Amino acid sequence: MSSDSPVEPLENSDSLQRWSWVFLVVLVLSALLRLLWSSSIHVEHYDEGVYASNRWFTPEEGARYPDRHLYAPPLWPAVLEMSQLALGTGSLGVMLPGIFCGVMSVWLMWKIVNAWVGPKEALASALILAISGYHIFFSRTALTDVPVTMWMLGAIYLFWKAIDQERLGVAIGAGLLTGLAWSTKYNGWFPLAVSGAGLLAANLFHVKQSGFAWRKWRCWGVALVV
């Protein structure tokens, strides 16, 4: 190729479509790696048993493990209970919610990095997460780590969109996802801290217009209230 040959920009629609098709392959790969030999997956960790045991306690016992609130908020045990009611108490019924959250995390990684950097970097990031043995392992458990990570990734992405574009509707979505994260694990409020710290740094070092700063803090405040 000669030095004066035109270089096709990555931003054009044809190029983005090609990268999207490659990412679809990565997403399918992430699902396969998390579903392989699903019949051999079992509840092995004590906390998994706590989260997945709602069905084994009567209404008189509170329909949950005693003092379960000391282990986690109520959302994830409720999700596992509904999954078992729909799919049975076998491996798939217990583990499918975590596997789904793991695959969704790969999709969110692609979406966030694509918006912030570009499609090549997004594909690399998604692939790293898709084949991460650590992430695959935790996706195949009934633990709260992967679902809370999924909610937090989505919340941080919506915080960025809400603050950058000053959209109150998106801020409501960011607040809802943060609430879901907080209802899954007690450190699920972290998206509030991450976005608030970033906005504070931007105000201190870059933004000088008070009205501009106020509009962005208003979006953050709406998410906080939600």
KAQUITA-V588730 format. One line per field, one symbol per residue. psi: psi as a letter, one per 30 degrees, with the letter a starting at -180 (. if undefined). burial: I if it has 9 or more other ideal C-beta (glycine too) atoms within 8 Angstrom, else O. A space follows every 50 residues. Layout:
psi->???
burial->???
This chain:
psi->klfgkkkkkffleeeeeeeeeeeeeeeeeeeefffkhfffkljfkeeeee eggefgklefgghlkkhfffellfeeeeeeeeeeeeflgaeeeefeeeee eeeeeeeeeeeeeeeedleeeeeeeeeeeegjeeeeeffglglfeeeeee eeeeeeeeeeeeeefhjeeeeeeeeeeeeeeffekfgffeeeeeeeeeee eeeefekfkeeeeeeefeeeeeeee.
burial->OOOOOOOOOIOOOOIIOOIIOIIOOIIOIIIOIIOOOIOOIOOOIOIIII IIIIOOIOOOOOOIIOOIOOIIIIIIIIIIIOIIOOIOOOIIIIIIIIIO IIIIIIIIIIIIIIOOOOIOIIIOIIIOIIIOOOIIOIIIIIIIIIIIII IIIIIIIIIIIIIOOIIIOIIIIIIIIIIIIIIIIOOIIIIIOIIIOOIO OIIOOOOOOOOOIOIIIIIIOIIOOI
